[in-house]
């Protein structure tokens, strides 16, 4: 793959840890020339990811922005146009549950943060990046959805699940619009990944129940998600368009 990605620029959002960090490093390992990462508050993690990218021979830059806020999305879009005006690979990974909030206890500000972070940021950043891809008649976009989009999510995760369902649907619409211009859009849908997300939002008991109901008998790793993203960016996936790839160890089968 090294020759395939030579000279290309990738942008990965939410890349200071977790799936985003693993994806940024995996793209550098695959031969992407420049990997621009976005992060919000975890500067230390972003710096470590940038070190790993450089160790693999790629150039890197970072963009800081809070994508849960309207102003942060606008700041990110402005920075992308300045730092990476011609992106070849966009990975819309930034997302979070924000907090578990049942119907009876989900204030408007939590709803708005979840939708901004998981949905509006995907739309606006793609809007910023797509025109240069269209002009060059090439580009790859991979969005990150979730198994929650299929199941409705766990306790207090309904809004998050709805947001990720929107991401899966956006993926199809974007793919239909952009495929005639030489741009492929797909998504991955992770199951339960053993990472910081679930350290924040899941108890050990919850994770043990997931493992017990997963045929492969364990949680996923960030690297397993990143590997599929890199595959979707590659020539090997050249006829895959508008798909959301479920990666959940058999917990949910289509």
PyMOL commands that set and color helices and strands:
alter all, ss='L'
color gray80, all
select helices_A, chain A and resi 18-30+43-55+70-83+103-105+108-136+148-151+158-179+196-201+204-212+222-233+235-237
alter helices_A, ss='H'
color red, helices_A
select strands_A, chain A and resi 9-12+34-39+59-64+89-92+139-144+183-190+244-247
alter strands_A, ss='S'
color yellow, strands_A
deselect
rebuild
show_as cartoon
